[in-house]
């Protein structure tokens, strides 16, 4: 889009004369004259036959004025006319007659599905300050590595923070953190997390802490004017009684599994908040739903960690002592595992390119689902463990399966290559063995 395509007033044109797109319609001109200073045309089906908007049209105009007013003021002002062609789509930029303009402190937005995309090309690119909460955890460390290995861009400044920087359950500390760093973008990873048996014991704690963290982060991001927030959910949020494969439309179709309902409901509420912030304030807050993540810098605690890092630690100890490997449960439940470095690459894509408010599942395909027994055998092979595998049937299996569809991801990125499971397990086991003394366990 060239400068003449969006500029409202400019050389070679008399005041009141239309630009290259032609004059606005008669009803629109009549409406604009009666309300000087406005050049936002309401959706056609919100206007009465007189050309003046009804109540719904005015609500839509007020909503978009609030969104426009929230744009960053760090770039040069532009005079623009905005027309909303349909209520579900973004803004369309038109040249404005000189007497009917609307002042925007930043550049406006272009059509982008159901989300809004800031268009900085016309007035200069503003550097991105990307704040990553939970930046020292499994996924945060993976993102940091991908960025350091060349995945970052010159116009991006990455800030990785942990619980040492702020207690995100505190609204005061969270607000201070955001005021200090003034992020333009946020990847929200911070959460109270744990494996099956920790969830069973502390459902209330998982609910309360995560609800406080999520609310504080999202509201602080809104208050500081962050352009985009990408939060991290989990496939455990899906209903326990459902059909498979599960997809993004099924999140709220029923209660989650009883073993981790506290964590699951707290994560579900992020989706509710994202939609509410968008509808009320025009915020581009979204979320990703990864399947079971594993990789370097995971929590390898046997009691409280997730299944794969827990098994890696067990195999390491069994090999040291020459004892059998005891796997909790029957080994029959099935899971889709995603390598943390693959997830990190997908996070960068979501941050830069994905413009829907609706969440997206980030997962390997259904055909890559493996049983817990198969996972244990793969770890034993990677660590050259020759001992016996014993299954403790007195321990709970948890949810039998949570097979997720990655069809939405494949529509966007049909050529994305996931690291093969055996290779990813081997790399994780090697990292754990090398960093045993410092690894979380």
DRENROGU-631474 format. One line per field, with one value per residue (C-alpha): residue number from 1; residue in one letter; x, y, z. Coordinates in nm, 3 decimals. Example, Ala and Ser with C-alpha at 12.3 -4.5 7.8 and 13.67 -1.06 7.14 Angstrom:
2
n	c(1:2)
res	c(A:S)
east	c(1.230:1.367)
north	c(-0.450:-0.106)
up	c(0.780:0.714)
// end
This chain:
441
n	c(1:2:3:4:5:6:7:8:9:10:11:12:13:14:15:16:17:18:19:20:21:22:23:24:25:26:27:28:29:30:31:32:33:34:35:36:37:38:39:40:41:42:43:44:45:46:47:48:49:50:51:52:53:54:55:56:57:58:59:60:61:62:63:64:65:66:67:68:69:70:71:72:73:74:75:76:77:78:79:80:81:82:83:84:85:86:87:88:89:90:91:92:93:94:95:96:97:98:99:100:101:102:103:104:105:106:107:108:109:110:111:112:113:114:115:116:117:118:119:120:121:122:123:124:125:126:127:128:129:130:131:132:133:134:135:136:137:138:139:140:141:142:143:144:145:146:147:148:149:150:151:152:153:154:155:156:157:158:159:160:161:162:163:164:165:166:167:168:169:170:171:172:173:174:175:176:177:178:179:180:181:182:183:184:185:186:187:188:189:190:191:192:193:194:195:196:197:198:199:200:201:202:203:204:205:206:207:208:209:210:211:212:213:214:215:216:217:218:219:220:221:222:223:224:225:226:227:228:229:230:231:232:233:234:235:236:237:238:239:240:241:242:243:244:245:246:247:248:249:250:251:252:253:254:255:256:257:258:259:260:261:262:263:264:265:266:267:268:269:270:271:272:273:274:275:276:277:278:279:280:281:282:283:284:285:286:287:288:289:290:291:292:293:294:295:296:297:298:299:300:301:302:303:304:305:306:307:308:309:310:311:312:313:314:315:316:317:318:319:320:321:322:323:324:325:326:327:328:329:330:331:332:333:334:335:336:337:338:339:340:341:342:343:344:345:346:347:348:349:350:351:352:353:354:355:356:357:358:359:360:361:362:363:364:365:366:367:368:369:370:371:372:373:374:375:376:377:378:379:380:381:382:383:384:385:386:387:388:389:390:391:392:393:394:395:396:397:398:399:400:401:402:403:404:405:406:407:408:409:410:411:412:413:414:415:416:417:418:419:420:421:422:423:424:425:426:427:428:429:430:431:432:433:434:435:436:437:438:439:440:441)
res	c(X:X:X:X:X:X:X:X:X:X:X:X:X:X:X:X:X:X:X:X:X:X:X:X:X:X:X:X:X:X:X:X:X:X:X:X:X:X:X:X:X:X:X:X:X:X:X:X:X:X:X:X:X:X:X:X:X:X:X:X:X:X:X:X:X:X:X:X:X:X:X:X:X:X:X:X:X:X:X:X:X:X:X:X:X:X:X:X:X:X:X:X:X:X:X:X:X:X:X:X:X:X:X:X:X:X:X:X:X:X:X:X:X:X:X:X:X:X:X:X:X:X:X:X:X:X:X:X:X:X:X:X:X:X:X:X:X:X:X:X:X:X:X:X:X:X:X:X:X:X:X:X:X:X:X:X:X:X:X:X:X:X:X:X:X:X:X:X:X:X:X:X:X:X:X:X:X:X:X:X:X:X:X:X:X:X:X:X:X:X:X:X:X:X:X:X:X:X:X:X:X:X:X:X:X:X:X:X:X:X:X:X:X:X:X:X:X:X:X:X:X:X:X:X:X:X:X:X:X:X:X:X:X:X:X:X:X:X:X:X:X:X:X:X:X:X:X:X:X:X:X:X:X:X:X:X:X:X:X:X:X:X:X:X:X:X:X:X:X:X:X:X:X:X:X:X:X:X:X:X:X:X:X:X:X:X:X:X:X:X:X:X:X:X:X:X:X:X:X:X:X:X:X:X:X:X:X:X:X:X:X:X:X:X:X:X:X:X:X:X:X:X:X:X:X:X:X:X:X:X:X:X:X:X:X:X:X:X:X:X:X:X:X:X:X:X:X:X:X:X:X:X:X:X:X:X:X:X:X:X:X:X:X:X:X:X:X:X:X:X:X:X:X:X:X:X:X:X:X:X:X:X:X:X:X:X:X:X:X:X:X:X:X:X:X:X:X:X:X:X:X:X:X:X:X:X:X:X:X:X:X:X:X:X:X:X:X:X:X:X:X:X:X:X:X:X:X:X:X:X:X:X:X:X:X:X:X:X:X:X:X)
east	c(0.000:0.164:0.140:-0.130:-0.348:-0.381:-0.301:-0.602:-0.476:-0.187:-0.037:-0.226:-0.574:-0.814:-0.980:-1.292:-1.190:-1.198:-0.880:-0.797:-1.075:-1.349:-1.611:-1.785:-2.151:-2.422:-2.555:-2.202:-2.132:-2.461:-2.380:-2.024:-2.144:-2.380:-2.101:-1.790:-1.456:-1.575:-1.489:-1.576:-1.852:-2.058:-2.127:-2.403:-2.643:-2.611:-2.728:-3.087:-3.227:-3.165:-2.789:-2.752:-2.642:-2.872:-2.778:-2.577:-2.386:-2.292:-2.172:-1.951:-1.815:-1.743:-1.565:-1.339:-1.271:-1.153:-0.931:-0.785:-0.721:-0.526:-0.277:0.078:0.166:0.531:0.491:0.390:0.020:-0.175:-0.507:-0.718:-1.071:-1.188:-1.473:-1.590:-1.727:-1.850:-1.871:-1.635:-1.347:-1.078:-1.041:-1.020:-0.822:-0.963:-0.853:-1.059:-1.205:-1.011:-1.307:-1.389:-1.084:-1.004:-0.672:-0.479:-0.165:-0.019:-0.077:-0.407:-0.485:-0.537:-0.779:-0.661:-0.928:-1.094:-0.786:-0.623:-0.272:-0.086:0.046:0.373:0.516:0.359:0.509:0.819:0.871:0.866:1.109:0.941:1.007:0.900:0.852:0.853:0.707:0.826:1.137:1.363:1.133:1.115:0.951:1.110:1.460:1.374:1.254:1.569:1.784:1.594:1.622:1.994:2.058:1.931:1.554:1.543:1.511:1.698:1.386:1.315:1.439:1.375:1.332:1.312:1.185:1.124:0.966:1.284:1.192:0.834:0.566:0.299:0.031:0.069:-0.108:0.127:0.446:0.312:0.218:0.563:0.730:0.534:0.594:0.966:1.003:0.715:0.669:0.502:0.448:0.417:0.462:0.294:0.437:0.442:0.223:0.209:0.260:0.310:0.254:-0.051:0.004:0.086:-0.231:-0.440:-0.309:-0.329:-0.620:-0.720:-0.368:-0.340:-0.668:-0.599:-0.237:-0.291:-0.606:-0.421:-0.116:-0.318:-0.544:-0.252:-0.047:-0.329:-0.454:-0.105:-0.046:-0.368:-0.285:0.066:-0.066:0.093:0.005:-0.016:-0.013:0.035:-0.050:0.023:-0.260:-0.258:-0.456:-0.563:-0.818:-1.034:-1.339:-1.274:-1.578:-1.543:-1.489:-1.146:-0.950:-1.015:-0.989:-0.996:-1.377:-1.426:-1.254:-1.569:-1.787:-1.773:-1.576:-1.208:-1.067:-1.117:-0.747:-0.644:-0.963:-0.808:-0.528:-0.755:-1.027:-0.769:-0.615:-0.958:-1.027:-0.742:-0.948:-1.247:-1.035:-0.878:-1.220:-1.345:-1.042:-1.087:-1.460:-1.440:-1.103:-0.991:-0.686:-0.500:-0.465:-0.453:-0.332:-0.165:-0.249:0.056:0.039:0.284:0.604:0.947:1.309:1.616:1.554:1.241:1.150:1.285:1.137:1.003:0.715:0.596:0.728:0.553:0.567:0.857:1.113:1.013:1.084:1.419:1.523:1.402:1.601:1.911:1.881:1.794:2.100:2.320:2.191:2.135:1.770:1.451:1.268:0.930:0.667:0.361:0.030:-0.040:0.163:-0.142:-0.243:-0.142:0.009:0.132:0.472:0.616:0.983:1.035:1.257:0.986:0.732:0.963:0.984:0.605:0.571:0.774:0.546:0.234:0.376:0.461:0.205:-0.099:-0.375:-0.675:-0.802:-0.919:-0.649:-0.452:-0.333:0.042:0.102:0.249:0.001:-0.240:-0.025:0.266:0.080:0.266:0.179:0.354:0.506:0.649:0.784:0.955:1.109:1.234:1.401:1.558:1.700:1.831:2.009:2.126:1.934:1.924:1.723:1.367:1.055:0.800:0.452:0.303:-0.071:-0.156:-0.080:-0.337:-0.319:-0.488:-0.670:-0.638:-0.592:-0.619:-0.561:-0.551:-0.592:-0.327:-0.526:-0.557:-0.181:-0.126:-0.352:-0.123:0.210:0.172:0.549:0.653:0.891:0.879:1.185:1.140:1.039:1.338:1.584:1.420:1.422:1.789:1.884:1.687:1.844:2.191:2.123:1.994:2.293:2.538:2.366:2.252:2.392:2.222:1.901:1.572:1.489)
north	c(0.000:0.322:0.657:0.795:0.495:0.581:0.951:1.162:1.508:1.587:1.810:1.868:1.832:2.104:2.083:1.871:1.703:1.320:1.116:0.831:0.606:0.855:1.030:0.872:0.787:1.048:0.889:0.867:1.234:1.337:1.135:1.276:1.636:1.596:1.460:1.668:1.507:1.153:0.964:0.615:0.469:0.202:-0.138:-0.114:-0.346:-0.129:0.185:0.291:0.392:0.755:0.680:0.739:0.450:0.279:0.193:-0.112:0.095:0.354:0.083:-0.053:0.295:0.358:0.023:0.103:0.452:0.297:0.058:0.337:0.550:0.262:0.246:0.345:0.713:0.656:0.705:1.006:1.091:1.022:1.153:0.860:0.764:0.427:0.218:-0.101:-0.310:-0.594:-0.627:-0.928:-0.789:-0.535:-0.182:-0.069:0.246:0.511:0.864:1.112:1.445:1.711:1.825:1.472:1.317:1.115:1.155:0.840:0.865:0.559:0.383:0.203:-0.155:-0.366:-0.641:-0.966:-1.229:-1.168:-1.016:-0.677:-0.628:-0.304:-0.168:0.006:0.009:0.345:0.542:0.346:0.025:0.041:-0.201:-0.489:-0.549:-0.907:-1.005:-1.378:-1.476:-1.810:-1.741:-1.984:-2.284:-2.560:-2.361:-2.028:-2.174:-2.334:-2.001:-1.833:-2.092:-2.063:-1.683:-1.699:-1.951:-1.714:-1.722:-1.365:-1.055:-0.722:-0.528:-0.757:-0.719:-1.028:-1.011:-1.340:-1.311:-1.562:-1.574:-1.408:-1.091:-1.068:-1.266:-1.276:-1.376:-1.018:-0.753:-0.485:-0.672:-0.772:-0.414:-0.293:-0.554:-0.440:-0.072:-0.144:-0.329:-0.168:-0.466:-0.432:-0.810:-1.079:-1.456:-1.574:-1.906:-1.857:-2.100:-2.336:-2.672:-3.033:-3.393:-3.612:-3.692:-3.334:-3.218:-3.476:-3.354:-2.977:-2.898:-2.591:-2.450:-2.502:-2.316:-2.019:-1.949:-1.981:-1.768:-1.490:-1.516:-1.512:-1.226:-1.010:-1.072:-1.010:-0.699:-0.553:-0.620:-0.436:-0.142:-0.099:-0.107:-0.433:-0.502:-0.880:-1.151:-1.521:-1.743:-2.113:-2.356:-2.737:-3.024:-3.123:-2.840:-3.038:-3.234:-3.578:-3.723:-3.625:-3.752:-3.781:-3.616:-3.304:-2.964:-2.595:-2.572:-2.828:-2.662:-2.573:-2.871:-3.039:-3.076:-3.176:-3.490:-3.491:-3.550:-3.195:-2.991:-2.699:-2.642:-2.717:-2.467:-2.197:-2.244:-2.246:-1.903:-1.757:-1.831:-1.656:-1.353:-1.332:-1.314:-1.061:-0.832:-0.844:-0.772:-0.494:-0.336:-0.473:-0.643:-0.906:-1.163:-1.527:-1.866:-2.184:-2.537:-2.763:-3.133:-3.296:-3.089:-3.225:-3.132:-2.980:-2.769:-2.969:-3.055:-3.408:-3.455:-3.809:-3.724:-3.392:-3.380:-3.482:-3.836:-3.818:-3.627:-3.839:-4.156:-4.018:-3.958:-4.304:-4.471:-4.274:-4.391:-4.750:-4.767:-4.631:-4.885:-5.177:-5.207:-5.251:-4.954:-4.909:-4.734:-4.604:-4.731:-4.983:-4.811:-4.815:-4.445:-4.266:-3.921:-3.688:-3.551:-3.231:-3.138:-2.805:-2.667:-2.742:-2.570:-2.270:-2.228:-2.245:-1.986:-1.740:-1.799:-1.745:-1.424:-1.281:-1.427:-1.581:-1.320:-1.506:-1.459:-1.820:-2.057:-2.296:-2.649:-2.700:-3.071:-3.355:-3.555:-3.814:-4.083:-3.984:-4.066:-4.318:-4.518:-4.466:-4.813:-4.714:-4.390:-4.580:-4.826:-4.538:-4.374:-4.705:-4.747:-4.387:-4.430:-4.785:-4.932:-5.313:-5.375:-5.495:-5.277:-5.320:-5.160:-5.060:-5.120:-4.962:-4.616:-4.417:-4.398:-4.059:-3.968:-4.255:-4.040:-3.678:-3.720:-3.373:-3.268:-3.040:-2.979:-2.605:-2.576:-2.773:-2.536:-2.253:-2.440:-2.750:-2.793:-2.764:-3.043:-3.185:-3.345:-3.727:-3.856:-4.088:-3.814:-3.563:-3.818:-3.896:-3.526:-3.474:-3.775:-3.658:-3.309:-3.453:-3.684:-3.405:-3.155:-3.394:-3.193:-2.867:-3.003:-2.945:-3.266)
up	c(0.000:-0.116:0.063:-0.169:-0.089:0.277:0.313:0.400:0.306:0.078:-0.187:-0.511:-0.362:-0.243:0.093:0.076:-0.249:-0.253:-0.290:-0.524:-0.394:-0.485:-0.279:0.014:-0.034:0.016:0.339:0.475:0.395:0.556:0.869:0.887:0.850:1.142:1.358:1.277:1.345:1.278:0.963:1.077:0.869:1.049:0.891:0.632:0.814:1.128:0.941:0.906:0.570:0.657:0.644:1.018:1.237:1.480:1.838:1.734:1.481:1.741:1.976:1.699:1.625:1.993:2.020:1.726:1.855:2.183:1.989:1.777:2.085:2.235:1.949:2.032:2.021:1.937:1.562:1.352:1.340:1.024:0.894:0.784:0.701:0.822:0.691:0.856:0.571:0.793:1.172:1.182:0.984:1.043:0.916:0.555:0.488:0.254:0.163:0.363:0.254:0.440:0.651:0.764:0.922:1.229:1.409:1.492:1.707:1.539:1.211:1.177:1.102:0.795:0.724:0.880:0.927:1.262:1.427:1.404:1.270:1.330:1.002:1.074:0.726:0.639:0.925:1.025:1.220:1.596:1.765:1.946:2.315:2.381:2.743:2.818:3.154:3.287:3.082:3.272:3.240:2.981:2.699:2.793:2.771:2.438:2.297:2.427:2.248:1.919:1.931:2.014:1.737:1.470:1.513:1.643:1.427:1.436:1.537:1.836:2.192:2.402:2.779:2.972:3.330:3.608:3.953:4.084:3.892:4.019:4.199:3.929:4.181:4.310:4.102:4.237:4.145:3.805:3.720:3.832:3.610:3.304:3.379:3.406:3.075:2.877:2.644:2.305:2.292:2.559:2.558:2.876:2.998:3.375:3.565:3.857:3.686:3.788:3.695:3.750:4.116:4.220:4.044:4.228:4.565:4.506:4.274:4.476:4.475:4.099:4.048:4.275:4.181:3.807:3.803:3.987:3.758:3.438:3.539:3.654:3.339:3.092:3.269:3.304:2.934:2.853:3.080:2.936:2.578:2.466:2.104:2.140:2.407:2.336:2.635:2.675:2.752:2.760:2.609:2.960:2.942:2.700:2.823:2.965:2.790:2.427:2.075:1.917:1.779:1.982:1.815:1.908:1.900:2.179:2.476:2.669:2.573:2.913:3.239:3.222:3.382:3.758:3.829:3.733:3.718:3.909:3.659:3.363:3.453:3.531:3.187:3.019:3.167:2.961:2.649:2.807:2.900:2.554:2.390:2.644:2.604:2.228:2.232:2.490:2.409:2.071:2.227:2.022:2.297:2.188:2.311:2.193:2.308:2.297:2.368:2.614:2.599:2.687:2.633:2.798:3.113:3.200:3.559:3.606:3.953:3.979:4.214:4.072:3.715:3.395:3.267:3.019:3.231:3.529:3.332:3.213:3.574:3.676:3.398:3.498:3.860:3.765:3.544:3.825:4.078:3.844:3.949:3.745:3.592:3.762:3.550:3.733:3.593:3.320:3.047:2.819:2.814:2.493:2.446:2.173:2.273:2.124:2.154:2.330:2.050:1.792:2.013:2.049:1.671:1.651:1.929:1.723:1.425:1.636:1.781:1.439:1.202:1.372:1.398:1.536:1.890:1.889:2.019:1.802:1.885:1.841:1.814:1.617:1.413:1.544:1.384:1.612:1.935:2.154:2.464:2.797:2.755:2.415:2.565:2.846:2.600:2.381:2.683:2.789:2.439:2.429:2.764:2.686:2.979:2.969:3.285:3.337:3.297:3.576:3.572:3.908:3.858:4.194:4.050:3.855:3.476:3.462:3.142:2.894:2.584:2.466:2.094:1.937:1.577:1.431:1.112:1.183:1.227:0.906:0.713:0.815:0.804:0.586:0.553:0.918:1.015:1.369:1.523:1.519:1.863:1.907:1.813:2.049:2.335:2.269:2.278:2.600:2.770:2.668:2.806:3.136:3.178:3.100:3.329:3.603:3.894:3.787:3.630:3.809:3.989)
// end
